[in-house]
Amino acid sequence: MYPEILYVMVEDLFETCREQNLKLALAESCTGGLIAGCVTSVAGSSEVLDRGFVTYSNDAKSEMLGVDEDLIETHGAVSEEVAIAMAEGALMNSDAQISLSVTGIAGPGGGTDEKPVGLVHMACAREGQDTVHQCHIFNGDRDRVRIQTVESGLKLLLMNAE
């Protein structure tokens, strides 16, 4: 279902999380649960994944993750500020020690000059550490943007789990 490299990355993530005694939480918008789907497609996911939040709407981001509505109104749902708030909210609303959030514009519509199709903000929060943000502009159709987001999100998690 996913490119083979993603399964390898998930297995590496599981090994690292076990070594570091980390549970994982996911907060997904533009991927709609694809990261959780990828993680749970590998045996042993229940040892590592605590929970996932699919927060596609702005209301869901606020209600489930505690993202301030003013933050969304000021910066937009697809922003560094909201990605960071989502990742930190996933930690606060779970039993996890590390989290990943993704919010973006997968297309084909919805893009602007300021925020084009393919723009994705992601953040990784880990207890006791500063939250790390990345911004990407992916090329391709909706499916390609979403798969590239899954891959980049797993890379960000691996980098911060070590």
Backbone as a chain_set.jsonl record, in Angstrom:
{"seq": "MYPEILYVMVEDLFETCREQNLKLALAESCTGGLIAGCVTSVAGSSEVLDRGFVTYSNDAKSEMLGVDEDLIETHGAVSEEVAIAMAEGALMNSDAQISLSVTGIAGPGGGTDEKPVGLVHMACAREGQDTVHQCHIFNGDRDRVRIQTVESGLKLLLMNAE", "coords": {"N": [[0.816, -1.194, 0.0], [1.975, 1.241, 0.746], [5.013, 2.934, -0.296], [7.914, 0.861, -0.212], [10.155, 1.869, 1.224], [9.036, 3.381, 3.246], [8.017, 1.522, 5.056], [10.389, 0.441, 6.022], [11.435, 2.707, 7.274], [9.512, 3.043, 9.295], [9.927, 0.71, 10.812], [12.529, 1.262, 11.72], [11.91, 3.529, 13.236], [10.28, 2.367, 15.224], [12.166, 0.732, 16.522], [13.957, 2.675, 17.521], [12.228, 4.166, 19.165], [11.541, 2.204, 21.046], [14.069, 1.748, 22.199], [14.515, 4.262, 23.356], [12.429, 4.406, 25.044], [9.934, 5.588, 24.264], [6.661, 6.693, 23.591], [4.398, 7.363, 20.925], [2.529, 10.025, 19.459], [0.277, 11.228, 16.985], [-0.694, 13.99, 14.999], [-2.673, 14.821, 12.525], [-3.483, 16.625, 9.599], [-3.566, 17.449, 6.628], [-2.823, 14.93, 5.687], [-4.736, 13.221, 6.595], [-4.698, 10.94, 8.276], [-2.949, 9.18, 7.088], [-0.307, 8.836, 7.961], [-0.596, 7.583, 10.444], [-1.849, 5.313, 9.459], [0.232, 4.18, 7.971], [2.112, 3.695, 9.992], [0.684, 1.86, 11.591], [0.523, -0.253, 9.873], [2.668, -1.825, 10.135], [3.83, -4.551, 11.955], [3.812, -4.598, 15.518], [3.192, -2.05, 16.152], [1.508, -1.322, 18.244], [3.063, -1.247, 20.472], [4.369, 1.131, 20.325], [2.834, 3.294, 19.211], [0.704, 5.572, 20.68], [-1.635, 7.148, 20.186], [-3.612, 8.704, 17.552], [-4.579, 11.752, 16.031], [-6.885, 12.943, 13.811], [-7.234, 15.871, 12.523], [-8.759, 17.572, 10.642], [-10.433, 19.768, 10.236], [-10.571, 23.241, 11.316], [-11.954, 23.577, 13.715], [-11.665, 21.023, 14.836], [-8.904, 20.99, 15.297], [-8.748, 22.879, 17.332], [-10.565, 21.844, 19.291], [-9.7, 19.151, 19.793], [-6.928, 19.262, 20.098], [-6.351, 21.574, 21.388], [-5.522, 23.873, 20.074], [-5.244, 27.303, 19.822], [-7.897, 29.29, 18.735], [-7.527, 31.915, 17.881], [-4.902, 31.861, 17.056], [-5.055, 30.285, 14.776], [-6.717, 31.93, 13.241], [-5.116, 34.213, 12.966], [-2.673, 33.305, 11.762], [-3.375, 31.316, 10.0], [-4.452, 27.969, 9.225], [-2.545, 26.442, 7.962], [0.422, 26.782, 8.831], [3.522, 27.628, 10.468], [3.184, 28.245, 13.173], [0.734, 27.019, 13.863], [1.275, 24.337, 13.261], [3.236, 23.788, 15.207], [1.731, 24.225, 17.546], [-0.144, 22.183, 17.225], [1.471, 19.855, 17.406], [2.456, 20.109, 20.017], [0.031, 20.114, 21.376], [-0.833, 17.517, 20.829], [0.946, 16.05, 22.393], [0.197, 16.947, 24.965], [-2.365, 15.952, 25.135], [-2.249, 13.211, 25.274], [-0.629, 10.078, 26.122], [1.892, 10.085, 25.246], [5.412, 10.64, 24.566], [6.619, 11.776, 22.472], [5.725, 13.538, 19.531], [4.203, 14.101, 16.318], [3.147, 16.527, 14.015], [1.224, 17.466, 11.146], [0.293, 19.809, 8.707], [-1.175, 21.129, 5.857], [-1.427, 22.001, 2.321], [-2.723, 20.009, 0.14], [-3.861, 19.977, -2.359], [-5.928, 19.459, -5.342], [-6.753, 22.119, -5.426], [-7.041, 25.174, -3.486], [-4.664, 26.473, -2.988], [-2.63, 29.482, -2.738], [-0.808, 32.455, -3.768], [0.822, 33.084, -1.595], [0.604, 30.782, -0.059], [1.148, 28.077, -1.537], [-0.17, 25.206, -3.398], [0.975, 22.151, -2.197], [2.451, 23.089, -0.1], [3.554, 22.324, 3.084], [3.532, 22.31, 6.54], [5.227, 20.983, 9.273], [5.699, 19.619, 12.544], [7.639, 18.471, 15.285], [7.298, 17.431, 18.511], [8.849, 16.844, 21.607], [8.996, 15.594, 24.853], [10.624, 17.638, 27.21], [12.273, 18.868, 25.371], [12.936, 21.374, 22.84], [10.393, 22.192, 20.498], [10.497, 21.133, 17.156], [10.358, 22.505, 13.944], [9.477, 22.11, 10.503], [9.302, 23.206, 7.138], [7.928, 22.478, 4.036], [7.744, 22.404, 0.458], [6.124, 20.505, -1.601], [6.099, 18.752, -4.721], [3.83, 17.722, -7.312], [0.832, 15.678, -7.727], [-2.134, 15.458, -5.626], [-2.019, 12.939, -4.228], [0.71, 12.401, -4.381], [1.831, 14.591, -2.981], [0.836, 14.044, -0.442], [2.0, 11.518, 0.173], [4.718, 12.221, 0.109], [4.678, 13.87, 2.31], [4.146, 12.041, 4.369], [6.557, 10.553, 4.29], [8.511, 12.572, 4.844], [7.621, 13.355, 7.367], [8.035, 11.003, 8.869], [10.826, 10.914, 8.725], [11.448, 13.249, 10.174], [10.465, 12.531, 12.699], [12.153, 10.318, 13.276], [14.652, 11.599, 13.397], [14.316, 13.168, 15.68], [13.735, 11.362, 17.651], [15.984, 10.009, 18.307]], "CA": [[0.0, 0.0, 0.0], [2.908, 2.368, 0.819], [6.334, 2.586, -0.828], [8.679, -0.009, 0.687], [11.045, 2.651, 2.09], [8.298, 3.858, 4.415], [7.967, 0.422, 6.019], [11.726, 0.381, 6.636], [11.528, 3.846, 8.181], [8.666, 2.771, 10.459], [10.64, -0.277, 11.638], [13.609, 2.008, 12.386], [11.273, 4.375, 14.247], [9.879, 1.494, 16.327], [13.377, 0.334, 17.247], [14.444, 3.848, 18.239], [11.279, 4.483, 20.238], [11.7, 1.19, 22.1], [15.343, 2.019, 22.875], [14.394, 5.51, 24.101], [11.219, 4.28, 25.864], [9.044, 6.647, 23.804], [5.376, 6.455, 22.942], [4.195, 8.308, 19.837], [1.205, 10.548, 19.113], [0.253, 11.872, 15.678], [-1.746, 14.978, 14.764], [-2.642, 14.935, 11.072], [-4.509, 17.367, 8.886], [-3.588, 17.197, 5.184], [-2.632, 13.507, 5.395], [-5.968, 12.538, 6.953], [-4.468, 9.657, 8.936], [-2.035, 8.318, 6.331], [0.883, 8.511, 8.76], [-1.047, 6.547, 11.382], [-2.068, 4.11, 8.664], [1.54, 3.617, 7.649], [2.69, 3.193, 11.246], [-0.043, 0.676, 12.06], [0.638, -1.339, 8.902], [3.841, -2.608, 10.524], [3.611, -5.285, 13.205], [4.477, -4.025, 16.681], [2.833, -0.639, 16.311], [0.833, -1.078, 19.526], [4.098, -0.988, 21.477], [4.941, 2.462, 20.123], [1.829, 4.329, 18.93], [-0.313, 5.789, 21.705], [-2.872, 7.576, 19.527], [-3.532, 9.645, 16.455], [-5.658, 12.725, 15.902], [-7.102, 13.481, 12.47], [-7.841, 17.182, 12.812], [-8.849, 18.195, 9.327], [-11.069, 21.086, 10.351], [-10.026, 24.145, 12.327], [-12.617, 23.25, 14.981], [-11.034, 19.815, 15.383], [-7.592, 21.381, 15.819], [-8.986, 23.557, 18.614], [-11.244, 20.983, 20.256], [-8.967, 17.931, 20.125], [-5.517, 19.515, 20.403], [-6.215, 22.804, 22.155], [-4.934, 24.964, 19.287], [-5.975, 28.548, 20.03], [-8.594, 29.744, 17.537], [-6.907, 33.171, 17.442], [-3.67, 31.481, 16.352], [-5.481, 29.857, 13.437], [-7.228, 33.106, 12.533], [-4.008, 35.132, 12.686], [-1.622, 32.737, 10.912], [-3.922, 30.313, 9.097], [-4.267, 26.582, 9.668], [-1.305, 25.962, 7.369], [1.442, 27.722, 9.291], [4.475, 27.132, 11.462], [2.615, 28.4, 14.507], [-0.302, 26.015, 14.084], [1.935, 23.022, 13.289], [3.864, 23.65, 16.519], [0.655, 24.077, 18.534], [-0.721, 20.854, 17.046], [2.394, 18.853, 17.95], [2.474, 20.251, 21.474], [-1.283, 19.689, 21.83], [-0.879, 16.053, 20.775], [1.637, 15.567, 23.593], [-0.594, 17.267, 26.151], [-3.619, 15.2, 25.12], [-1.926, 11.801, 25.078], [0.366, 9.512, 27.036], [3.108, 9.994, 24.438], [6.559, 11.492, 24.879], [7.034, 12.4, 21.218], [4.589, 13.676, 18.617], [4.396, 14.715, 15.005], [1.964, 17.143, 13.417], [1.343, 17.913, 9.759], [-0.807, 20.624, 8.201], [-0.723, 21.617, 4.563], [-2.342, 22.145, 1.191], [-2.402, 18.883, -0.738], [-4.341, 20.272, -3.702], [-5.357, 20.326, -6.366], [-7.113, 23.518, -5.199], [-6.788, 25.696, -2.151], [-3.415, 27.205, -2.886], [-2.536, 30.903, -3.065], [0.58, 32.844, -4.007], [1.523, 32.994, -0.311], [0.555, 29.395, 0.414], [0.838, 27.302, -2.745], [-0.414, 23.769, -3.304], [2.211, 21.437, -1.878], [3.027, 23.641, 1.122], [3.269, 21.538, 4.279], [4.25, 22.602, 7.773], [5.204, 19.872, 10.216], [6.437, 19.868, 13.774], [7.864, 17.333, 16.169], [7.457, 17.832, 19.91], [9.326, 15.78, 22.485], [9.075, 16.051, 26.244], [11.919, 18.122, 27.671], [13.058, 19.447, 24.278], [12.247, 22.376, 22.029], [9.658, 21.666, 19.352], [11.203, 21.347, 15.895], [9.45, 22.779, 12.826], [9.977, 22.077, 9.136], [8.385, 23.663, 6.096], [8.238, 21.857, 2.748], [6.855, 22.599, -0.681], [6.212, 19.279, -2.378], [5.573, 18.803, -6.085], [3.047, 16.58, -7.752], [-0.602, 15.707, -7.466], [-2.559, 15.323, -4.225], [-1.476, 11.717, -3.649], [2.177, 12.54, -4.265], [2.091, 15.53, -1.873], [0.533, 13.377, 0.827], [3.009, 10.48, 0.426], [5.951, 12.917, 0.462], [4.477, 14.352, 3.673], [4.348, 10.882, 5.25], [7.991, 10.249, 4.329], [9.227, 13.637, 5.556], [7.212, 13.287, 8.764], [8.753, 9.897, 9.508], [12.229, 11.348, 8.867], [11.507, 14.205, 11.28], [10.304, 11.754, 13.934], [13.385, 9.548, 13.505], [15.703, 12.536, 13.772], [14.082, 13.685, 17.027], [13.589, 10.252, 18.592], [17.311, 9.483, 18.654]], "C": [[0.867, 1.268, 0.0], [4.21, 1.96, 0.139], [7.158, 1.839, 0.228], [9.566, 0.77, 1.661], [10.321, 3.128, 3.346], [8.184, 2.77, 5.477], [9.298, 0.285, 6.76], [11.878, 1.511, 7.644], [10.706, 3.622, 9.448], [9.344, 1.755, 11.375], [11.79, 0.372, 12.385], [13.054, 2.889, 13.501], [10.868, 3.545, 15.461], [11.088, 1.118, 17.18], [13.904, 1.495, 18.093], [13.524, 4.197, 19.402], [11.371, 3.476, 21.38], [12.972, 1.456, 22.907], [15.241, 3.237, 23.79], [13.185, 5.511, 25.041], [10.219, 5.407, 25.557], [7.756, 6.07, 23.24], [5.125, 7.623, 22.0], [2.735, 8.733, 19.74], [1.333, 11.291, 17.782], [-0.918, 12.83, 15.593], [-1.699, 15.324, 13.277], [-3.802, 15.766, 10.544], [-4.496, 16.94, 7.422], [-3.401, 15.73, 4.815], [-3.831, 12.664, 5.821], [-5.796, 11.168, 7.578], [-3.523, 8.729, 8.199], [-0.794, 7.935, 7.131], [0.528, 7.427, 9.769], [-1.283, 5.233, 10.65], [-0.767, 3.418, 8.322], [2.168, 2.99, 8.887], [1.999, 1.9, 11.672], [-0.014, -0.473, 11.065], [1.833, -2.24, 9.197], [3.563, -3.264, 11.876], [4.422, -4.663, 14.342], [4.098, -2.587, 16.952], [2.194, -0.351, 17.662], [1.826, -0.838, 20.66], [4.587, 0.457, 21.44], [3.872, 3.549, 19.975], [0.802, 4.403, 20.055], [-1.641, 6.139, 21.058], [-2.579, 8.53, 18.379], [-4.768, 10.526, 16.443], [-5.733, 13.138, 14.437], [-7.913, 14.746, 12.67], [-7.88, 17.989, 11.517], [-9.445, 19.594, 9.403], [-10.375, 21.934, 11.413], [-10.646, 23.867, 13.693], [-11.979, 22.031, 15.631], [-9.662, 20.137, 15.965], [-7.741, 22.032, 17.194], [-9.543, 22.605, 19.662], [-10.402, 19.797, 20.709], [-7.544, 18.186, 20.608], [-5.298, 20.779, 21.224], [-5.548, 23.941, 21.408], [-5.83, 26.19, 19.437], [-6.597, 29.016, 18.716], [-8.004, 31.049, 16.993], [-5.618, 32.903, 16.668], [-4.001, 31.073, 14.92], [-5.944, 31.052, 12.624], [-6.094, 34.037, 12.108], [-3.046, 34.58, 11.638], [-2.142, 31.781, 9.842], [-3.607, 28.918, 9.599], [-2.97, 25.991, 9.13], [-0.219, 26.988, 7.683], [2.361, 27.036, 10.288], [3.85, 27.145, 12.847], [1.582, 27.326, 14.825], [0.303, 24.613, 14.117], [2.572, 22.774, 14.66], [2.796, 23.437, 17.594], [0.001, 22.702, 18.434], [0.164, 19.779, 17.659], [2.407, 18.903, 19.472], [1.128, 19.833, 22.072], [-1.438, 18.174, 21.814], [-0.17, 15.451, 21.985], [0.778, 15.766, 24.835], [-1.863, 16.428, 26.26], [-3.403, 13.709, 24.862], [-0.998, 11.342, 26.195], [1.709, 9.36, 26.336], [4.19, 10.932, 24.962], [7.106, 12.186, 23.641], [5.825, 12.45, 20.289], [5.025, 14.322, 17.312], [3.079, 15.328, 14.579], [2.272, 17.518, 11.976], [0.091, 18.693, 9.39], [-0.35, 21.237, 6.885], [-1.837, 21.708, 3.545], [-1.963, 21.089, 0.16], [-2.88, 19.093, -2.167], [-5.464, 19.345, -4.125], [-5.716, 21.802, -6.194], [-6.681, 23.953, -3.821], [-5.518, 26.492, -1.988], [-3.561, 28.676, -3.252], [-1.081, 31.214, -3.39], [1.411, 32.709, -2.732], [1.647, 31.563, 0.185], [0.142, 28.5, -0.749], [0.47, 25.848, -2.43], [0.938, 23.082, -3.107], [2.896, 21.946, -0.626], [2.589, 22.79, 2.314], [4.16, 22.014, 5.415], [4.123, 21.374, 8.66], [6.047, 20.229, 11.424], [6.544, 18.577, 14.568], [8.111, 17.883, 17.566], [7.913, 16.614, 20.697], [9.461, 16.349, 23.885], [10.497, 16.465, 26.588], [12.797, 18.741, 26.6], [12.233, 20.508, 23.567], [11.555, 21.693, 20.854], [10.371, 22.082, 18.072], [10.175, 21.495, 14.775], [10.197, 22.614, 11.509], [8.877, 22.558, 8.199], [8.856, 23.063, 4.773], [7.272, 22.378, 1.691], [7.096, 21.403, -1.596], [5.579, 19.478, -3.746], [4.736, 17.574, -6.368], [1.58, 16.746, -7.428], [-0.877, 15.476, -5.98], [-1.948, 14.085, -3.551], [0.027, 11.821, -3.42], [2.538, 13.484, -3.124], [1.887, 14.824, -0.535], [1.558, 12.291, 1.158], [4.348, 11.118, 0.783], [5.87, 13.466, 1.888], [4.68, 13.22, 4.671], [5.842, 10.602, 5.398], [8.765, 11.309, 5.121], [8.875, 13.65, 7.041], [7.915, 12.172, 9.504], [10.225, 10.246, 9.703], [12.383, 12.305, 10.05], [11.37, 13.483, 12.622], [11.584, 10.988, 14.263], [14.513, 10.438, 14.006], [15.546, 12.984, 15.23], [13.885, 12.601, 18.079], [14.941, 9.748, 19.084], [17.926, 10.221, 19.827]], "O": [[0.534, 2.25, -0.664], [4.489, 0.769, 0.008], [7.097, 2.159, 1.415], [9.712, 0.363, 2.813], [10.941, 3.262, 4.401], [8.247, 3.063, 6.671], [9.329, 0.046, 7.967], [12.389, 1.301, 8.744], [11.145, 3.967, 10.545], [9.334, 1.925, 12.594], [12.013, 0.071, 13.557], [13.645, 2.988, 14.577], [11.083, 3.963, 16.599], [11.035, 1.179, 18.408], [14.256, 1.304, 19.257], [13.994, 4.49, 20.501], [11.289, 3.852, 22.549], [12.962, 1.398, 24.137], [15.815, 3.244, 24.879], [12.942, 6.49, 25.748], [9.726, 6.084, 26.459], [7.768, 5.083, 22.505], [5.584, 8.738, 22.246], [1.823, 7.923, 19.912], [2.362, 11.902, 17.493], [-2.014, 12.519, 16.06], [-0.799, 16.031, 12.824], [-4.944, 15.627, 10.983], [-5.338, 16.14, 7.013], [-3.791, 15.326, 3.719], [-3.925, 11.498, 5.438], [-6.667, 10.312, 7.425], [-3.31, 7.598, 8.636], [-0.286, 6.823, 6.989], [1.271, 6.459, 9.928], [-0.953, 4.163, 11.163], [-0.68, 2.192, 8.378], [2.694, 1.878, 8.829], [2.666, 0.946, 12.072], [-0.483, -1.566, 11.381], [1.99, -3.293, 8.581], [3.116, -2.608, 12.818], [5.568, -4.255, 14.152], [4.621, -1.967, 17.879], [2.326, 0.76, 18.177], [1.462, -0.283, 21.697], [5.155, 0.949, 22.416], [4.005, 4.621, 20.565], [0.116, 3.424, 20.348], [-2.66, 5.508, 21.34], [-1.485, 9.079, 18.248], [-5.862, 10.092, 16.802], [-4.751, 13.629, 13.881], [-9.112, 14.703, 12.948], [-7.133, 18.95, 11.335], [-8.997, 20.501, 8.7], [-9.684, 21.414, 12.289], [-9.957, 23.914, 14.712], [-11.774, 22.009, 16.845], [-9.298, 19.61, 17.016], [-6.956, 21.766, 18.105], [-9.054, 22.561, 20.791], [-10.393, 19.471, 21.896], [-7.012, 17.431, 21.422], [-4.192, 21.029, 21.702], [-5.055, 24.882, 22.031], [-7.036, 26.116, 19.204], [-5.907, 29.127, 17.703], [-7.985, 31.264, 15.781], [-5.284, 33.634, 15.735], [-3.316, 31.464, 13.975], [-5.601, 31.176, 11.448], [-6.12, 34.586, 11.007], [-2.646, 35.302, 10.725], [-1.431, 31.47, 8.886], [-2.624, 28.707, 10.309], [-2.365, 25.132, 9.772], [0.025, 27.922, 6.919], [2.022, 26.006, 10.871], [3.968, 26.18, 13.602], [1.561, 26.787, 15.931], [-0.117, 23.784, 14.924], [2.46, 21.678, 15.21], [2.942, 22.568, 18.453], [-0.369, 22.118, 19.453], [-0.328, 18.89, 18.354], [2.373, 17.867, 20.136], [1.089, 19.26, 23.16], [-2.099, 17.608, 22.685], [-0.63, 14.454, 22.541], [0.648, 14.861, 25.659], [-2.378, 16.22, 27.358], [-4.266, 13.034, 24.302], [-0.635, 12.11, 27.085], [2.564, 8.595, 26.782], [3.918, 11.881, 25.698], [7.952, 13.075, 23.741], [5.009, 11.529, 20.261], [6.058, 14.986, 17.225], [2.018, 14.728, 14.756], [3.407, 17.84, 11.625], [-1.026, 18.292, 9.718], [0.741, 21.802, 6.807], [-3.014, 21.522, 3.852], [-1.004, 21.255, -0.594], [-2.368, 18.462, -3.091], [-5.908, 18.518, -3.328], [-5.042, 22.66, -6.765], [-6.04, 23.204, -3.084], [-5.312, 27.125, -0.952], [-4.48, 29.068, -3.971], [-0.219, 30.34, -3.299], [2.561, 32.273, -2.777], [2.659, 31.178, 0.771], [-1.038, 28.2, -0.935], [0.76, 25.335, -1.349], [1.916, 23.408, -3.78], [3.828, 21.311, -0.132], [1.396, 22.567, 2.523], [5.379, 22.11, 5.273], [3.044, 20.794, 8.784], [6.979, 21.029, 11.343], [5.664, 17.718, 14.526], [9.012, 18.693, 17.779], [7.431, 15.502, 20.485], [9.977, 17.45, 24.075], [11.453, 15.746, 26.299], [13.941, 19.104, 26.873], [11.007, 20.543, 23.672], [12.076, 20.732, 20.289], [10.794, 23.229, 17.923], [9.238, 20.703, 14.674], [11.383, 22.929, 11.405], [7.689, 22.343, 8.438], [10.037, 23.134, 4.435], [6.136, 22.744, 1.991], [8.122, 21.303, -2.268], [4.648, 20.267, -3.909], [4.909, 16.525, -5.747], [1.137, 17.783, -6.933], [0.048, 15.318, -5.184], [-1.423, 14.174, -2.441], [0.545, 11.383, -2.393], [3.467, 13.2, -2.369], [2.681, 14.993, 0.391], [1.948, 12.158, 2.318], [5.05, 10.619, 1.663], [6.878, 13.52, 2.591], [5.315, 13.414, 5.708], [6.334, 10.432, 6.514], [9.585, 10.969, 5.975], [9.733, 13.925, 7.88], [8.349, 12.358, 10.641], [10.809, 9.911, 10.734], [13.327, 12.191, 10.832], [12.086, 13.797, 13.572], [12.044, 11.01, 15.405], [15.24, 10.073, 14.929], [16.541, 13.158, 15.933], [13.869, 12.894, 19.274], [15.034, 9.136, 20.148], [19.039, 9.901, 20.243]]}, "num_chains": 1, "name": "protein.A"}
